[in-house]
Amino acid sequence: MTIRFWRPAPSAALHAADQAVNRVSLTHSPSALRNDIDEEGQGRFGAQAQAVRDTAAEPDPLLEVRNLRVSFSAFRGEVKAVQGVSFILNRGETLAIVGESGSGKSVTARSLMRLLPKRTTRQTTGSIRFKGREILTLDAKELRRIRGAEIGMIFQDALSALNPTMTIGEQLMEGLLYHKHLSKREARAIAIKMLVRVGIPQPELRLKQHLHEFSGGMRQRIMIAMAAVCGPDILIADEPTTALDVTIQAQIIELFQELQRELGVAIVLITHDLGVVAKIADRVNIMYAGQIVESGTVDEIFYRPQHPYTLGLLASMPRLDQNKDEPLEPIPGSPPDLFAPPAGCPFAARCERAMEVCSAYPPQMTPVADGHQVACWLQDPRSLRAAQPSVKTVIR
């Protein structure tokens, strides 16, 4: 896949941007813009995007997240890690949440099971509805019934997530004994079958071993087995292939696909690896600075990206058809400081096509196709189409 960018000459770009800003200014005064954007980040165009989301969703989605906001206390003040995230997850699908380090992906994932540290978490607001139940209002006893049994978590580092003092068998059987109320013999039989399913040889012997006796790929397989052994409806995989080599990564991806076919489980995949996303995901949310800036099907994101940040991520990927002398195109600059998030678009300071309005007001989610939305002033109905990025995609 080759992605080419249209980059106007500086004078032409400046002229187009000025025209777009002038048009916004002429049709909408600053006070009018404020009326379009309410305190919760949902204005007229946000509501329009919400309608697209609801249309694309099943009548009864498995998981529904609305306006999730999470902040943490730190020595410098309050870190606004997640700012108004909304998405749905349907049964049996794979949703990828993509972004660079510090974008809020893992915080969002841990919020779904309320696994954030109580001591430093200052505030968690919004709504997380799982099978009709509000996760944020459940007590500790109700949460224990859901964790492991209905929602499984695959952590990024199996070495620190698993208990080195317990055998693998004890850790696999623990969830079955607690949630399914099985006998030890029944739980052991299911644990053996699960190890076979995830590709662990000699499962009877492996049940008696400890964590240090396994390789990195084997540990990750055991983490997947622990998360899936109780037959949950959702698997949350937080960077499950980050520390693995390419061959093991491919095996883990195939394992996810096999589990999804056999168990019908829905998967929330947290990653920054777009190659993994292209292989396994059905829908993709692009996160930046604690916000979802673009959302759509995997085909829409890879073949018709609209947000400059998404375009930058794709341009920074190495390609098999790329000339070895052709350099990758990094995204200049750094993410914003989440102690004091910018008033406007969080990507404005790094965006080559930024306009005046981008730094002043946050863009709302704008539908660009059925189920495809983007939070960018270039796609706002009040801005000139001439200022939008043009993308040509060629499949070889």
Buried (B, 14 or more C-beta within 10 A) or exposed (E): BEBEBEEBEEEEBEBBBBBBBEBBBEEBEEEEBEEBBEEEBBBEBBEBBBEBBEEBBEEEBBBBBBBBBBBBEEEEEBBBBBBBBBBBBBBBBBBBBBBBEBBBBBBBBBBBBBBBEEEEBBEBEBBBBBBEEEBEEBEEEEBEEBBBBBBBBBBBBBBEBBEEEEBBBBBBBBBBBBBBEBEEEBBBBBBBEBBEBBBBEEBEEBBEBBBEEBEBBBBBBBBBBBBBBBBBBBBBBBBBBBBBEEEBBBBBBEBBBEBBEEBEBBBBBBBBBBBBBBBBBBBBBBBBBBBBBBBBBBEBBBBBBBBBBBBBBBBEBEBEEEEEEEEEBEBEEEBBEBEEBBEBBBBBBBBBBBBBBBBBBBBBBBBBEEBBBBBBBBBBEBBBEBBBBEBEEEEE
